[in-house]
Amino acid sequence: MLELHNVSRSYRGIPAIANVNFRVGTGEIVGYLGANGSGKSTTVKIITGILQPNDGKVLFEGVDIRADLAGFRAKLGYVPEEAHVYTYLSGLEYLQLVGRLRGMPEPLIQLKANKLLRLLGLESWRHSPISAYSKGMKQRVLIAAALMHDPKLLVFDEPLSGLDVDSARLFKDLLQQLAASGKAILYISHVLEVVEQICDRVVVIAQGRILADTAPSELTRLMKLANLESAFAQLVQQQDTKVLARELVETMLVEHA
C-alpha cells in the first residue's frame, strides 16, 4: 500500500536520509526505529507530504503521493509526536473541525466525534477547552482525530507519549484491531518492548540509512540476541548504557574538584 523507493533528503547539502526503501502493506504494522537524529522525523515528514524528497518517490496504492497530495492525505491518519492542537477549542469542537475539513457529513461528524471521545474516556471533558487537558488527554484527542475519517493508512509517531497504563494498553489493542480491519500502519516508537509485541516487521534506520527490515523475531534470531532492544542497540552501535549510568553516578558523587 505504502512504498518508499530510494527516498533521499538533504538539508544544506547534509544528507538526512539516503536511499530509504521500505513498504507497509495492507493489514500490516511496521515499526520504524532509530535513535534521535537518525532520520525518522524526516522520513515521516516526507510520507505525510510536509517535505518533498530531493530524490526518490513515495507511492500509495501504486501512485506517487505528489500526483494528488490532497487526495492522498484524505486517506491518511496521522498522530504526530508533539500534540499541536488548537487549545482554545474543546475536544468535541476540535474533532468537529477535523471532520469538516475532511468533508464528512455533519450527522456523521457528530456521531463519530461523540462516540470516539466516549470510548477514549473523554466524554466528561468534551466541552472543556483543550488547554485544560493533560498531555495524555491531548494525545487521545489526536488519536480520535486520526480515526475520524476511516483512513487506509495510519502513521503513529510516538503515540504512547503521555498515555497512562490503561490508555497505553488500549492503544496496543487498537493497533491490532486496525490492522485486522485492513489498515496499513507505520508505528514510530522508542518503546521497543511494545514494538516487539505488536509489529509484523521492524525497519531500523541509523544515520539516514536503513540497516534492517525484517520481523522482530527474525532480527533477534539472526543476531543471536535475547530481544529487540539488544538487537537495536547492537545495530545502531548504541553506547553501553550500564557503563554510562555508572559513570553518571560516579560523577554525581564527586565532592571536590
Secondary structure, DSSP 8 states (H G I E B T S, - for coil): -EEEEEEEEEETTEEEEEEEEEEE-TT-EEEEE--TTSSHHHHHHHHTTSS--SEEEEEETTEEGGGGHHHHHTTEEEE-SS----TTSBHHHHHHHHHHHTT--HHHHHHHHHHHHHHTT-GGGTTSBGGGS-HHHHHHHHHHHHHTT--SEEEEESTTTT--HHHHHHHHHHHHHHHHTT-EEEEE-S-HHHHHHH-SEEEEEETTEEEEEE-HHHHHHHTT-SSHHHHHHHHTT---HHHHHHHHHHHHH----
